[in-house]
Amino acid sequence: MDLTSINPVLLVASLMVASTPIILAAIGELVVEKSGVLNLGVEGMMITGAICGFAIAVESGSPALGFLAAALGGAVLSLLFGILTQFFLSNQVATGLGLTLFGLGLSSLMGQGYIGIRPPATEKLDIPLLSDIPVLGPILFNQDLVVYFALALVVATWAALKFTRAGLILRAVGENHDAAHALGYKVVRVRLMAITFGGACAGLGGAYLSLVRVPQWTEGMTAGAGWIALAIVVFGAWRPFRVLLGAYLFGGVTVLQLNLQAAGVAIPVEYLSMSPYLITIAVLVIMSSGKAKSALSAPACLGKLFHASS
């Protein structure tokens, strides 16, 4: 066992990469749930985005087109969920679970011809001078554009929900759709737009996995990332920056356990592999316990959904 082989700077830089898919998927789901809708199909949308982005990037040679295709693929799949739940009034929990199963099966079918193929490289944004700063340079100024986009999306989502009219309408729909409808807001339209946005974000998160995080296609490569994103939204109290913190926690533990495996720590690999999921959920549960429960900003419509489902 040689713990000195673990470079703290590279560890933190890798943390940002590992957290990015979760950030994208979780922020998208946060917006969906703020509208009063629960979409459990995040895993299915992520894996669909992963194969759509991978396939288009390989065929076109352009990672940018791959990410666009992934966002479109996730959005189309989420629209299927939206149509079923908003127009045909199907059960949101059952429909979301079905969406996940459908996405896993569809991605497996689409990915048959792409196993063992390497996608085109996604270039890092090497900012002159800033990237040469000790410690901070490799962490903050030598990442790919999607990392910065994910961080900007967190800030933009927070600002939109807090300060804009569109954010106010979204929250009003999530709190009381009858009152929002009485005020003249198009509840179904608002929710469909939120659902589509969430699907596009989940698709981007999936594509980041297959094009950057693990640049290859393997079946089931999301490995529960969509479920972690769902948990982080709930235990992050539907607040963008707490969601960001939860995503960094998961990404940090994931990268750390990989480094511990490489260092030869005398712990069974299976325990190390399961640790990111266990530790993330345990810490987020603790964060949301006690007095913090009263501060949870769960949309009221979600409470009605859970009550109706029980």
WOSULTA-V134339 format. One record per residue. N is the residue number from 0. SS is DSSP state (H for helix, E for strand, C for the rest). PHI is phi in degrees with one decimal (999 if undefined). OMEGA is omega in whole degrees, 0 to 359 (NA if undefined). Layout:
N:SS:PHI:OMEGA, N:SS:PHI:OMEGA
This chain:
0:C:999:182, 1:C:-133.8:181, 2:H:-72.3:179, 3:H:-68.9:179, 4:H:-75.7:180, 5:C:-84.7:179, 6:C:-89.5:184, 7:H:-59.2:181, 8:H:-66.3:178, 9:H:-65.1:179, 10:H:-62.9:181, 11:H:-70.5:177, 12:H:-62.7:177, 13:H:-68.3:177, 14:H:-57.6:181, 15:H:-64.9:178, 16:H:-68.3:182, 17:H:-66.6:183, 18:H:-83.4:188, 19:H:-58.2:178, 20:H:-60.2:180, 21:H:-69.1:178, 22:H:-58.9:182, 23:H:-61.3:182, 24:H:-65.8:183, 25:H:-70.1:179, 26:H:-66.0:176, 27:H:-61.7:180, 28:H:-68.3:177, 29:H:-59.2:179, 30:H:-63.6:179, 31:H:-60.7:183, 32:H:-72.0:175, 33:H:-63.7:178, 34:C:-84.2:179, 35:C:90.6:181, 36:C:-118.6:176, 37:C:-109.9:180, 38:C:-111.8:179, 39:C:-85.2:182, 40:C:-92.4:183, 41:H:-59.3:180, 42:H:-60.4:179, 43:H:-64.9:179, 44:H:-70.3:178, 45:H:-65.7:182, 46:H:-69.0:175, 47:H:-67.6:176, 48:H:-62.9:180, 49:H:-62.3:182, 50:H:-77.7:177, 51:H:-62.8:179, 52:H:-64.0:181, 53:H:-64.6:183, 54:H:-62.5:182, 55:H:-68.3:178, 56:H:-64.0:179, 57:H:-66.9:184, 58:H:-71.3:183, 59:H:-95.6:184, 60:C:77.8:183, 61:C:-123.0:175, 62:H:-60.3:180, 63:H:-61.6:176, 64:H:-64.1:177, 65:H:-62.2:179, 66:H:-66.6:177, 67:H:-63.2:179, 68:H:-64.7:179, 69:H:-65.2:178, 70:H:-62.0:179, 71:H:-66.6:180, 72:H:-62.6:177, 73:H:-64.3:180, 74:H:-66.6:179, 75:H:-63.9:180, 76:H:-66.1:179, 77:H:-69.1:177, 78:H:-64.3:175, 79:H:-60.0:176, 80:H:-61.1:181, 81:H:-62.0:180, 82:H:-64.7:181, 83:H:-66.0:185, 84:H:-88.2:185, 85:H:-94.3:179, 86:C:-101.0:180, 87:C:-97.0:174, 88:C:54.4:176, 89:C:-73.0:180, 90:C:-63.2:185, 91:H:-66.7:181, 92:H:-65.6:181, 93:H:-64.2:181, 94:H:-66.7:178, 95:H:-64.3:177, 96:H:-64.2:177, 97:H:-63.1:179, 98:H:-63.8:178, 99:H:-62.9:179, 100:H:-63.5:178, 101:H:-64.2:180, 102:H:-63.7:179, 103:H:-64.5:179, 104:H:-69.0:180, 105:H:-63.0:180, 106:H:-65.3:178, 107:H:-62.7:179, 108:H:-67.4:182, 109:H:-67.4:187, 110:H:-89.6:184, 111:H:-56.9:184, 112:H:-89.8:186, 113:H:-117.1:179, 114:C:-70.1:179, 115:C:86.0:180, 116:C:-98.8:177, 117:C:-93.6:178, 118:C:-80.6:175, 119:C:-63.2:184, 120:C:-70.4:173, 121:C:-93.7:187, 122:C:-71.1:174, 123:E:-83.2:177, 124:E:-91.7:182, 125:E:-86.9:183, 126:C:-80.9:183, 127:C:-55.9:180, 128:C:69.1:182, 129:H:-64.0:181, 130:H:-70.5:180, 131:H:-91.0:178, 132:C:-66.0:179, 133:C:-57.4:177, 134:C:67.1:184, 135:H:-68.6:183, 136:H:-57.2:181, 137:H:-64.5:183, 138:H:-80.2:189, 139:H:-101.4:191, 140:C:-121.5:178, 141:E:-138.6:180, 142:E:-117.5:176, 143:E:-80.5:186, 144:H:-63.1:183, 145:H:-66.8:176, 146:H:-59.8:180, 147:H:-68.9:178, 148:H:-62.7:180, 149:H:-62.9:179, 150:H:-65.3:178, 151:H:-64.4:180, 152:H:-66.1:177, 153:H:-61.3:180, 154:H:-64.4:181, 155:H:-64.3:179, 156:H:-64.7:177, 157:H:-58.5:182, 158:H:-66.6:181, 159:H:-65.3:180, 160:H:-68.0:187, 161:H:-90.9:192, 162:H:-119.1:187, 163:C:-103.3:178, 164:H:-65.0:179, 165:H:-61.0:178, 166:H:-65.5:178, 167:H:-63.8:179, 168:H:-63.5:179, 169:H:-59.3:180, 170:H:-68.5:178, 171:H:-65.0:178, 172:H:-64.0:180, 173:H:-71.9:181, 174:H:-82.4:183, 175:C:-155.8:185, 176:H:-68.8:178, 177:H:-66.5:179, 178:H:-65.0:178, 179:H:-63.2:178, 180:H:-65.2:180, 181:H:-65.0:178, 182:C:-81.3:176, 183:C:98.2:179, 184:C:-80.7:179, 185:C:-82.9:187, 186:H:-60.5:182, 187:H:-63.2:180, 188:H:-63.6:180, 189:H:-61.5:181, 190:H:-68.0:178, 191:H:-64.4:178, 192:H:-65.0:178, 193:H:-64.9:180, 194:H:-62.7:179, 195:H:-64.6:177, 196:H:-61.4:179, 197:H:-61.9:178, 198:H:-65.2:179, 199:H:-63.6:179, 200:H:-65.0:178, 201:H:-63.9:177, 202:H:-62.1:177, 203:H:-62.5:178, 204:H:-61.9:178, 205:H:-64.4:179, 206:H:-64.4:178, 207:H:-63.9:177, 208:H:-63.9:187, 209:H:-82.3:182, 210:H:-102.9:185, 211:H:-125.4:186, 212:H:-61.0:176, 213:C:-132.1:190, 214:C:-67.7:175, 215:C:-168.8:178, 216:C:-110.3:172, 217:C:-137.1:181, 218:C:-62.2:178, 219:C:66.6:186, 220:C:-69.8:177, 221:C:-67.2:171, 222:C:50.4:177, 223:C:86.3:181, 224:H:-61.6:179, 225:H:-64.3:179, 226:H:-70.3:176, 227:H:-63.5:178, 228:H:-60.4:177, 229:H:-61.1:180, 230:H:-63.6:182, 231:H:-65.7:178, 232:H:-62.2:183, 233:H:-67.8:184, 234:H:-77.5:172, 235:C:-85.8:174, 236:C:61.9:177, 237:C:56.6:179, 238:C:-120.2:187, 239:H:-54.5:185, 240:H:-74.7:174, 241:H:-71.7:174, 242:H:-63.3:177, 243:H:-59.8:179, 244:H:-62.3:179, 245:H:-63.7:178, 246:H:-65.5:177, 247:H:-66.4:177, 248:H:-62.2:180, 249:H:-63.0:180, 250:H:-62.6:180, 251:H:-65.3:180, 252:H:-67.3:178, 253:H:-60.8:180, 254:H:-65.8:181, 255:H:-62.9:181, 256:H:-66.8:176, 257:H:-67.4:178, 258:H:-68.2:178, 259:H:-66.8:176, 260:H:-61.6:181, 261:H:-65.6:180, 262:H:-80.6:177, 263:C:79.3:178, 264:C:-62.8:185, 265:C:-80.9:175, 266:C:-127.2:179, 267:C:-51.3:183, 268:H:-56.8:182, 269:H:-61.3:179, 270:H:-67.7:179, 271:H:-64.7:182, 272:H:-67.1:181, 273:H:-85.7:185, 274:H:-60.9:180, 275:H:-58.2:182, 276:H:-71.4:182, 277:H:-66.6:183, 278:H:-66.7:180, 279:H:-59.8:182, 280:H:-66.2:180, 281:H:-61.7:181, 282:H:-66.4:181, 283:H:-68.0:176, 284:H:-64.7:179, 285:H:-62.8:179, 286:H:-60.4:185, 287:C:-98.9:184, 288:C:-93.6:175, 289:H:64.2:184, 290:H:-64.7:182, 291:H:-64.8:181, 292:H:-60.8:181, 293:H:-70.1:181, 294:H:-94.3:181, 295:C:-61.4:182, 296:C:-106.2:179, 297:C:-65.6:176, 298:C:-58.1:185, 299:H:-60.7:181, 300:H:-64.6:177, 301:H:-68.2:177, 302:H:-61.5:178, 303:H:-65.2:180, 304:H:-64.3:180, 305:H:-64.4:180, 306:H:-66.0:179, 307:H:-68.1:183, 308:H:-73.6:181, 309:C:-82.2:NA
